[in-house]
Amino acid sequence: MTVENAYRKALGYLSKSPKTIRQMKEYLTDKGYDTNIIEPVIVELLNFNYLDDSAFARQFIESRIRYKPKSVFALEFELRKKGIDPALARELLTAYKDEDLALKAVENKKRAWHRLDESERRKKMMNYLRYRGFNYRVCQTVWQIFKAQS
């Protein structure tokens, strides 16, 4: 097990999608490499900007908001699970408001829920938003906006 072998493994892992430093360390550890091999690989990947937790976090947030909007709290939790520093996650997420994210989350569901009666529509929306980490107040606000638009 050499540094070169570990580096090739790391590049193969990165070829699928961007990774955090923590994800890369866990991957290499799972492949049987120990820290005296992993650390030089991480340093080399950082030198070539193949690993960049800040860029990863920005890209992750943008992707989540575009395709699978969740609350700021849920996004921060996901980032922390991936090894992003909580302070960095909070800093990047300050630009987003839960109400805006919740409105975006229900945008694609409007058509499907439109046929339901009001109480069933409200129940579906509240459950959908709560599952994505939005608090009750945000859910109520979005429901009022949704109801006014119907």
Residue pairs with C-beta under 8 A, 6 or more apart in sequence:
1 32
1 33
1 37
2 37
3 37
3 40
3 41
6 28
6 31
6 33
6 37
6 38
6 41
7 41
7 44
7 45
9 27
9 28
9 31
9 33
10 24
10 27
10 28
10 41
10 45
10 50
11 50
13 19
13 24
13 27
14 24
14 45
14 50
14 51
18 55
18 56
18 59
19 27
19 51
19 56
20 51
20 53
20 56
20 82
20 83
20 84
21 42
21 46
21 51
21 53
21 83
22 82
22 83
23 82
23 83
24 41
24 42
24 45
24 51
25 38
25 42
28 37
28 38
28 41
29 38
33 41
42 51
45 51
46 52
53 83
53 84
53 85
53 88
54 88
54 92
56 82
56 84
57 79
57 84
57 88
57 89
57 92
58 92
60 78
60 79
60 82
61 75
61 79
61 92
61 93
61 96
64 70
64 75
64 78
65 75
65 96
65 101
65 104
69 101
69 102
69 104
69 105
69 132
70 78
70 101
70 105
70 132
70 133
71 98
71 101
71 102
71 132
71 133
71 134
71 135
71 138
72 93
72 96
72 97
72 98
72 101
73 133
74 132
74 133
75 89
75 93
75 96
75 133
76 86
76 89
76 90
76 93
77 133
79 89
80 86
80 89
98 134
98 135
98 138
99 138
99 141
99 142
101 134
102 129
102 132
102 134
102 138
102 139
102 141
102 142
103 142
103 145
105 128
105 129
105 132
105 134
106 125
106 128
106 129
106 142
106 146
109 124
109 125
109 128
110 146
110 149
113 121
113 124
113 125
114 121
114 150
116 124
118 147
121 146
121 150
122 143
122 147
125 139
125 142
125 143
125 146
126 139
126 143
129 138
129 139
129 142
130 136
130 139
134 142
